[in-house]
Amino acid sequence: MTRVNCSPVHSRRTCIPQKGLETLSRQRCWPILAILGKAVIKSLTYNETAVKKMALESFGPANLHVRMSTKLIANFDFGATEAGQLSFDKGDVIVLIEKDDSGWWHGYIQGDRNRHGLFPYNYVQELKADETGTVPTQGVTVCNSPASELRSGMKTPTIEQKSHIPMEERSNAYMKVVLNSPKSPVAESGLGRILDPSNVQLIVSEDRKEALEAVQVHYPRPPGGKPPGARPYLSKVERKRAKKGTVFRVYAHVMIAYGCSMGLFLLGLCAVIYGGFGRGMATLEIVLGFFAIFLGPSLYFFETLRNGEPLVENVHIHSNGCPVRASVWILFGIAFCGSFVLVTMGVVMIIAAIVDIVGFKRNEIWQKPQKKKKLKDAPGCCEAFGRKIQMEIGKGRKFIFCLVYIIANLLAFILTAIIWKAAIDAMDEDKKLSQLAPFAKSFGAIIDINSSLILLPICRTMLRMLYNVSTRDQSCTAVCLREIFTFIPIDKNHMLHIQLAKITLFGVIGHTVAHYINYSYKPDQTLARFGLWPFLSGMILLVIMVFIYAGGFEIVKRQTFEIFWYSHHLFFVYFLITLVHGTGGFNPNFWKYFLIPGLLYLAERFQRIFRSKKKVKLVSVMTMEPKLISLEFDKFSAFPQGYHEGQYVFLNCPSVAEYEWHPFTISSPPAKETFTLHIQTQGPGSWTQGMKDFVTSMAPRGAASFQLTSRDNRGVVSKGRTHGPDGKQIFLIDGPHAAPTQHMTEYNHSLVAGAGIGLTPVAACAQSVVFHRWPKAVGNKCYPSHAHFAWVVSYRDIKAYRWFISMLQEIQESVVNLRRKSPETMATKTFKFHIYVTSVPKDLTEEKAFFGLEDDSKDPNFWGLPAPKPKIFIQRSDFSKMDLYKAVLCPQKGKNLGDIYIHNGRPKWDERFEEMTKTHPNEHIGVMFCGNRYIGSDLKKACKKHTKASQIYTLHKENF
């Protein structure tokens, strides 16, 4: 089968000028042109059938050829080291499917489509036309060659796209069709303004049925449009390639698998009890109750075993199709709405089905959610629970805090139960509630306490102030606060927030079940005492909690941060209804617990609004392919009070998404007048990609890095710009906020480690220590005096971090310079940096690693930065940044350049800790980490293993 696919451009739905049609009629063109023009015109009316029909009528001959694929030849052997990679031998011909900016391309071995996968781009080179075979003399070729080249004797019909038109103007782009056949001279026919050619794919095959099934029509985006960087419209093909292929369907899967399954089982039991007492439509309640008891666990096992994948993706009930899974959920939901007890779960199932249908209509191609991988030596459930208890007890002071908190909850539960038991005993016999009513109220007290305190761990301004005071110096106040924080897990604020949410959920389950059973025993007395409103408001709260809790699952959050963000903001509605969840529309107890945390959080929100209104200046932008972008901001316009090492900010780009805020760690030292954010984009359709597209749309043509300036009313030009071409502020910033890496300044001996993009706090700390703290230090101790750093990076990502390799070489030269200037002072200092390169190809050689490097290095943007002015050092290091880059590209065992050590493979932390224990005996060493949780888990084990009475390792980590 032969495919004709026009190159994509961004365009709006427009009309074909009449002049273009007249031109077509005047020219004696090959019939394919007229038919193609008609097909394009028909597609503007969204008529899919017409395009399919014309495609088949147009391309009848079976000998029509198209040169579509780029062919590559392997210069070296490559053996796959991971699943999804393509192995090949030197001399193999590879057909390119897709170029990935990461440096890993996708292709298959010529003649064997089953052998496909990812491979490194520097192992291959493109074959020329005479090497891939003779160019066909008739057919259609898609290319970007200039028209003059096409007129110089080419004998194939060609579709040429004017790709030089800027991205923001491509909605008005013109397409030109150039024909040249043996029967007629060159003829140019302007089709005028047409739609995005990627919206039409014409399939050619000898089998007309096969061609009809293969034809795809991608409808253009509706009229209107957004500024550059707004969420791009993704075709079906692009959605298949997008990393976040499944968004809403994963959310619906979690709502059913964890929310509905548990709710159906528990409320099914309540429905059976309710019907057993002859309440309501007793028979229906009992039947639906038993069905819910069976369906709840069944849904859980079905959804979890299949990872949420629909059993049948499409069933064409109508022309547009219908998701079977969502249809079944709707039927179940409608059935459960017939039960008083199960109506809440019925509503949740219907809402989950609607969410799933939204994903279906968005043509989401199912991808398994990104679940946490189990560690190789992961213990069983019982063993893991025992280890967890042992570990918590081993933490000493934090274990005391947890124990005190649990006891406080138990006391509140028992005290509430005693009060309500006495109140019920004092009631008249005809007004008495059942003995389960005190338990319902006791669980309600647990909800009130924990759902109020859940706000404190997310009061970021308060936490930052406490962090700043405790880590700023070695004063008495700072030391006392640190001692207090050894009891209160301020480092674990996110974990504390999650644990409070779990305790709240436990209270909600107990509160709901106890109330339903109490109502089954004493319906009239319960309604007389509380009224109907608590039941209705309680049902609404249950539905809201399913939305919030489902959005907080890791597989949803990793799949799309936006659903997590928006669903969690339903907490405003949750607290509002909770305040009126009681007899007469007032909750008499909740407000007492909610008052102080609520006021603190309200102040926090006002602080965020105030900070986000500042006009932050964007100074410069640097794109570091494949997926990295660096943003440099003016520090004083964002936060005049400054920031500390390792802190992070929340970033908002109104032109991309007005209400979305995303966290990024500051990668520059606090002493600079500007601060930088290094951001890794997450692929098509993501907020980060949209932000990158928007920012780079302001760049000069072809510039990988550029600076921004602005002119005031007086004509004075200054660095930085606050507003973009659409009139909106380019960025809003909320921050800085505290992070675990900030603890580095508490210790005289420290190890700061990062993995992947978790390098950003490592870079900030290394620059701060070498460029600012050590040169300005007074005395032998400057906290830290002995700085060890470690970075774990995948081999395939090295290209994106050339900017840091350049920076690291400058840091090494500064260390050498300090040692030359102040040898006595630097004798009391230690600087070591370890780089661990993982997933290195087994057959890697210097020839393979450095292939094409000489040509690439000639690019002025090779290091991701404009060429800096040479700094004057008294003594330079013995190696250049290119030497360091080559050492990382081809890591060898025991390789070191000065104080920088390069390792091949995952970190062996025991070696590092034994070395630090030997070099710095009887010391309290702080270990800070940002990155992958598996590496964090290894560091945690190493700290525990090497901690002794005289040698203490304290870990502060943040995972993503």
GIPE-V101885 format. One record per backbone hydrogen bond with DSSP energy under -1.0 kcal/mol. NH is the residue of the N-H (numbers start at 1). CO is the residue of the C=O. Records with the same first field share a line. If there is no record, write none. Layout:
# GIPE-V101885
NH: CO / CO
This chain:
# GIPE-V101885
2: 204
4: 202
21: 17
22: 18
23: 19
24: 20
25: 21
26: 22
27: 23
29: 27
33: 30
35: 31
36: 32
37: 33
38: 34
39: 35
40: 36
41: 37
42: 38
43: 39
45: 42
46: 43
47: 42
48: 46
51: 47
52: 48
53: 49
54: 50
55: 51
56: 52
57: 53
58: 54
59: 55
68: 66
72: 94
73: 125
74: 92
75: 123
76: 123
78: 88
85: 82
86: 118
88: 78
91: 74
92: 89
94: 72
95: 108
96: 70
97: 106
98: 106
103: 100
105: 119
106: 98
107: 117
108: 95
109: 115
110: 93
112: 109
115: 112
116: 114
117: 107
118: 84
119: 105
121: 103
123: 120
124: 121
125: 73
127: 71
132: 128
133: 129
140: 65
141: 157
143: 159
150: 146
151: 147
157: 139
158: 178
159: 141
160: 176
163: 161
165: 162
169: 166
170: 167
172: 169
173: 170
175: 192
176: 160
177: 189
178: 158
179: 187
187: 179
189: 177
191: 175
199: 196
200: 197
201: 216
202: 4
204: 2
211: 207
212: 208
213: 209
214: 210
215: 211
218: 199
230: 227
239: 235
240: 236
241: 237
242: 238
245: 243
251: 247
252: 248
253: 249
254: 250
255: 251
256: 252
257: 253
258: 254
259: 254
260: 255
261: 256
263: 259
264: 260
265: 261
266: 262
267: 263
268: 264
269: 265
270: 266
271: 267
272: 268
273: 269
274: 270
275: 271
276: 272
277: 273
278: 275
279: 274
282: 280
285: 281
286: 282
287: 283
288: 284
289: 285
290: 286
291: 287
292: 288
293: 289
294: 290
295: 291
296: 292
298: 294
299: 295
300: 296
301: 297
302: 298
303: 299
304: 300
305: 301
306: 302
308: 303
309: 306
317: 315
327: 323
328: 324
329: 325
330: 326
331: 327
332: 328
333: 329
334: 330
335: 331
336: 332
337: 333
338: 335
339: 336
346: 342
347: 343
348: 344
349: 345
350: 346
351: 347
352: 348
353: 349
354: 350
355: 351
356: 352
357: 353
358: 354
359: 355
360: 356
361: 357
362: 358
363: 360
364: 359
371: 369
378: 375
384: 380
385: 381
386: 382
387: 383
388: 384
389: 385
390: 386
391: 387
392: 388
393: 389
394: 390
396: 393
397: 395
400: 396
401: 397
402: 398
403: 399
404: 400
405: 401
406: 402
407: 403
408: 404
409: 405
410: 406
411: 407
412: 408
413: 409
414: 410
415: 411
416: 412
417: 413
418: 414
419: 415
420: 416
421: 417
422: 418
423: 419
424: 420
425: 421
426: 422
427: 424
431: 428
437: 434
440: 436
441: 437
442: 438
443: 439
444: 440
445: 441
446: 442
447: 443
448: 444
449: 445
450: 446
451: 447
453: 449
454: 450
455: 452
456: 453
458: 455
459: 456
460: 458
463: 459
464: 460
465: 461
466: 462
467: 463
468: 464
469: 465
470: 466
471: 467
479: 475
480: 476
481: 477
482: 478
483: 479
484: 480
485: 481
487: 484
488: 484
490: 488
496: 492
497: 493
498: 494
499: 495
500: 496
501: 497
502: 498
503: 499
504: 500
505: 501
506: 502
507: 503
508: 504
509: 505
510: 506
511: 507
512: 508
513: 509
514: 510
515: 511
516: 512
517: 513
518: 514
519: 515
520: 516
521: 517
522: 518
526: 522
527: 523
528: 524
529: 525
530: 526
531: 527
536: 532
537: 533
538: 534
539: 535
540: 536
541: 537
542: 538
543: 539
544: 540
545: 541
546: 542
547: 543
548: 544
549: 545
550: 546
551: 547
553: 550
557: 553
558: 554
559: 555
560: 556
564: 560
565: 561
566: 562
567: 563
568: 564
570: 567
571: 568
574: 570
575: 571
576: 572
577: 573
578: 574
579: 575
581: 578
582: 580
585: 582
587: 579
592: 589
594: 590
595: 591
598: 594
599: 595
600: 596
601: 597
602: 598
603: 599
604: 600
605: 601
606: 602
607: 603
608: 604
609: 605
610: 606
611: 607
612: 608
614: 611
616: 614
618: 721
619: 632
620: 632
621: 706
622: 630
623: 704
624: 628
628: 624
629: 679
630: 622
631: 677
632: 620
633: 675
634: 617
635: 673
639: 635
642: 639
647: 644
648: 737
649: 664
650: 734
651: 662
652: 732
656: 653
657: 653
662: 651
664: 649
666: 647
667: 676
672: 669
675: 633
677: 631
679: 629
681: 627
686: 683
690: 686
691: 687
692: 688
693: 689
694: 690
695: 691
696: 692
698: 695
699: 696
703: 700
706: 621
708: 619
710: 718
712: 716
715: 712
718: 710
720: 708
721: 618
724: 728
727: 724
730: 722
732: 652
734: 650
737: 648
742: 739
743: 740
744: 741
745: 742
746: 743
747: 744
750: 786
751: 926
752: 788
753: 928
754: 790
755: 930
756: 792
758: 755
759: 756
760: 757
763: 759
764: 760
765: 761
766: 762
767: 763
768: 764
769: 765
770: 766
771: 767
772: 768
773: 768
774: 769
776: 772
777: 774
785: 748
786: 748
787: 830
788: 750
789: 832
790: 752
791: 834
792: 754
793: 836
795: 838
797: 794
798: 795
800: 797
801: 798
805: 801
806: 802
807: 803
808: 804
809: 805
810: 806
811: 807
812: 808
813: 809
814: 810
815: 811
816: 812
817: 813
818: 814
819: 815
820: 816
821: 817
822: 818
826: 822
828: 825
829: 826
830: 785
832: 787
833: 899
834: 789
835: 901
836: 791
837: 903
838: 793
844: 841
849: 845
850: 846
853: 850
856: 852
857: 853
858: 855
859: 856
862: 859
864: 861
884: 880
885: 881
886: 882
887: 883
888: 884
889: 885
890: 886
895: 892
897: 900
900: 897
901: 833
902: 895
903: 835
905: 837
912: 908
913: 909
914: 910
915: 911
916: 912
917: 913
918: 914
919: 915
920: 916
925: 952
926: 749
927: 954
928: 751
929: 956
930: 753
931: 958
936: 932
937: 933
938: 934
939: 935
940: 936
941: 937
942: 938
943: 939
944: 940
945: 941
946: 942
948: 951
952: 923
954: 925
956: 927
958: 929
960: 931
